[in-house]
Amino acid sequence: MNILKLVARNLLRRRGRFIFTLLGITIGMASFVALLSLGGNMRQEVAGQAQNLGGNLVIVPDDLCVYNQIAIITGEAISESLHFDAFERIAAIEGLTAIPHLTQRTAINNQMITVTGILPAETKDFRGWEMAEGEFFASPDQHAAIIGPGTVNRFDLAVGDVLTIRGEEFPIIGILAETNSNDDVTVHLPLAVVQRIFERDGLVSYISATIDNLENAETYAAAIMDVANVNVATNEQLLGSVLTILASVNITLQMVAGVALIAAAFGIINTMMTAVYERRREIGILQAIGGKSSAIFKIFVLESGLYGLFGGLLGVGAGFLVSIVAAPIVAQSNADLLKGVEMGANINAMLVVTTVAFSLVISVLAGLYPAWKAAKLTPVEAMSHEK
């Protein structure tokens, strides 16, 4: 008795049932892949941006909402602000180097983009910027713009083009070399210019600072809070706080995926129980010609396992496509929470292997009870039922 040939024949005997059961596990695993892919992408994006913030400390307004901490990492605009004189007092602390940022949102060609006000010379040194094309700002209030390579690609811009921001025209004088941070997708203007055109005179969004020894972070934090009404966090603390927020989103996504998987598992159980009932006579014949209960058990477990294997493989492909389509929809519908986090598909080898293995395990487990029921039948019980 060739078990594999028998299993293949049994699966394809009811082609409609086979297809619909396979679709059930495929949809369940596709949901699993798509949701974990989106969640993993959010974490990866935020972690990558945090590593490129520059400096050791992030100084934010005392009343900054915890959800706006994502905006700090991704370079989005935040509603709370600090007075520039607070920055001056902080920058005067010995052993500390600080730069201010004023982030605002505007539309270019009907698409939203971040505009950041900077102190040109100080920010260039602090961030280690290099120019890919053109020139850097020649003065702290120059009426010009510098953009990142991501902005170049998004709007098909070049040095010499003109950007209209809040009704004023700004010539693009330079393009930054790639930094792999939100600087790549930002329009940079002198701080004084952004304060004026966005009517934010004397204000900044947050301050980045660097210290020589991170072990003294608490001492510097205390000194900073002595001179200004602010909150201070290390990049790692800020990242941890933001990832805690995203963890709640991931848990929700995983719960939704879990429901889909449970539904798929019950679909397999139903299919296999129906197969046991319909094939009682066949089971009796196998037993009558010497087939052992263990062989019958193995046949049904293999059948359910193949549902999981094929469903897992198809689910990976379908989930990847769904995550690509769903990413911009999720980002747009949760813009206030995600604050500029770039959504996308994060499919890696580990997720593929885990998904297929998980699908296989769930399907095998779902097939254990039907297989046990089939193996438990005696030849008399099996042969006494008509097909």
Secondary structure by P-SEA (a helix, b strand, c coil): ccaaaaaaaaaacaaaaaaaaaaaaaaaaaaaaaaaaaaaaaaaaaaaaaaaccccbbbccccccccaaaaaaacccccbbbbaaaaaaaaacccccbbbbbbbbbbcccbbbbbbbccaaaaaaaaccccccccccccccccbbbbcaaaaaaccccccbbbbccccccccccccccccccccccccccaaaaaacccccccccbbbbbcccccaaaaaaaaaaaacccccccaaaaaaaaaaaaaaaaaaaaaaaaaaaaaaaaaaaaaaaaaaaaaaaaaaaaaaacccaaaaaaaaaaaaaaaaaaaaaaaaaaaaaaaaaaaaaaaaaacccccccbbbbbccaaaaaaaaaaaaaaaaaaaaaaaaaaaaccaaaaaaccc
